[in-house]
Amino acid sequence: MENHHQILSSVADGDAKAFRSLYDLYNGKVFNTAISYLQSEQDAEEVTQDVFTSIYRNAGKFKGQASVSTWIYRITVNASLNAIKKKKRNTFLSLSSFEYDAPDFDHPGIVLENKENARALFKAINALPGNQKTAFILSFIEDLQRQQVADIMETSLKAVESLLQRGKKNLRNILEKTYDDRRI
Amino acid sequence: MKSEKEKWVNSVMGSLAGLQRAKPGPDLFAKIEREIVGQEGKIISMSQLRVAAAAAILLLAINVFLLNRYAKSETTSTSEWVSEVDSDEQLISNYNLYE
């Protein structure tokens, strides 16, 4: 991880090779997190682009209080939430019939036999409240340790565990309702 | 015994098993580089900023100087006008028959 600090400090000095190395190390993490929020490959690429330009511009402001990974995840979560807000606002302004619901999203990394079930799960994740969604995505899709999730969300470990517990309960409720609706 | 609904919910909840991380398209890095280069082009350098500031200060100084000069000339013409008025009053008073 010390190495990542060095890379970031070289990025702050305008080193293009270091920026490429940082991109190679983190593009998957950033894109995978963004796609879990936005449930669209195109939108996730836009967020990934925003995140890396922001990293390039602000590399010099990194104080080293958190790990580079935590810092980048935090930027990604904020950029994804902002992109969702912007999308909802644009939808409201355009008064179109389109709702930001992202139905039938297929995550590109899902095992083929789980595709249909995962589609239902992503739809349910989309309906979770913001903090529960973030805790769930970082813990179960990005597979991060709970302490890192707490660091990214700038909250306590206990709060993350509580968010995950409530998030799972909410997901089950949403899925049960989906099951009932499908049978009508 | 688990109901069909519970089984389905459990299988959906477990559908992230074996999930692979999604990756962006291969040309995304080139796009990011282009955006950064484009943004740097829009950034004003310190030397440009200094020249712009100096030009603004010079313009302001010229304006202050000209305003000052205009105000001075106004004062002079006003005092001339006042003395003219005085002499007119004297002239009028000279025609006052009932004095």
Interface residues (C-beta under 8 A of the other chain):
Chain A: R20 Y23 N27 G28 K29 F31 N32 I35 E41 A44 E45 T48 Q49 F52 T53 Y56 R57 H107 P108 G109 I110 V111 N114 N117 A118 A120 L121 A124 F140 I141 K168 L171 R172 L175 E176 Y179 D180
Chain B: K5 W8 V9 S11 V12 M13 G14 S15 L16 A17 G18 L19 Q20 R21 A22 K23 P24 G25 L28 F29 K31 I32 E35 I36 Q39
